Amino acid sequence: MRLHDWGVDFACWCTYKYLNSGPGSVGGVYIHDRHVKNKDLLRLAGWWGHNKKTRFEMRPDFDPMLSAEAWSMSNAPVFSMAVHRAALVLFAEVGMTELRTKSIKLTGYLEFILAEVEKATGTETQYHHAKRSRTTRMSIVHHRGRQ
């Protein structure tokens, strides 16, 4: 992704699905340079976003770091970060091409299983059929609901 080149101001993402960390874990943030260096921009300012060189002076003003760290509210959860590290090590070892190939195969298998379930139960599976552009997400619609 080329967020900077596209002129994106801010972006955020979770890590619970693709980095195996679970809900409530650390997320990611992108903040364009034009905002990072703007010390007058309002933000949720926290201890971890304060300039490391002046943090312990305990001044009444907020002196933000000139990076996305200025938006940090707290320290990262150690156990969640350990899971991220393990996932990233495996991803680097296997390679994204192999991971994507396996993802397509697993999603294809799920698609096959759900087609069999549809035949037996009258449910409907909704997903993007183009294998190259779809994600691993699928929705199951049960028209009879609670019946």
DONURO-265673 format. One record per residue (C-alpha): y, z, x. Coordinates in steps of 0.2 Angstrom, whole numbers, plus 5000, padded with zeros to 4 digits. Example, Ala and Ser with C-alpha at 12.3 -4.5 7.8 and 13.67 -1.06 7.14 Angstrom:
<atoms>
497850395062;499550365068;
</atoms>
This chain:
<atoms>
500050005000;501849965006;502750094996;504250095008;504349905008;504249894989;505750014988;504750154979;505750314978;504350434975;502450424972;501150564971;499250564969;497850684967;496350704979;495050784967;494150624964;494150514980;494250654992;492950764983;494050914982;494150964963;495551004951;496951104957;496751054975;498150984986;498950814981;499950684991;501750634990;502750494996;504650514997;505750365003;506750395019;508350375009;507950534999;507050625013;508650635024;509750675009;510050865011;511050864995;509650804984;509050944972;507150984975;505951134972;506351214989;505151334996;504751425012;503651295019;504951155017;506251255027;506751195044;505451275056;506851315069;507851415057;506651475044;506551655051;508451675052;508351715033;509951635030;510451615011;510551425012;509051305012;508951205028;507651065023;506550985036;506950795037;505250745031;504150755015;503750925021;505450985014;504650974997;503251095001;503151244990;501651334998;500351325012;498951205009;497351285002;496151295017;494451265009;495151114999;495851045016;494151075024;493350965010;494650835013;494350835032;492450815029;492750665017;493950575029;492750595043;491350515033;492450385026;492950335044;491150335050;490550225035;492050115033;493050075017;492149905015;490449995013;491150125002;491849994990;490249904990;489250054985;490550104972;490349934964;488449954964;488550124957;489750074943;488649924940;487150034937;488150144926;488649994916;486849944914;486350124908;487850134896;487349964889;485650034885;486350184877;487550074866;485949984859;485150154855;486650244848;488050134842;489250194855;490450074864;490950064882;492650014887;493049954905;493749814914;492349684917;493049604932;492149684946;493449654960;494849734950;494049874940;493950054946;492450174943;493150234927;492450194911;492750254893;491450284880;491950274862;490850344848;491350274832;490350404821;491250554830;490550714824;489350634811;
</atoms>
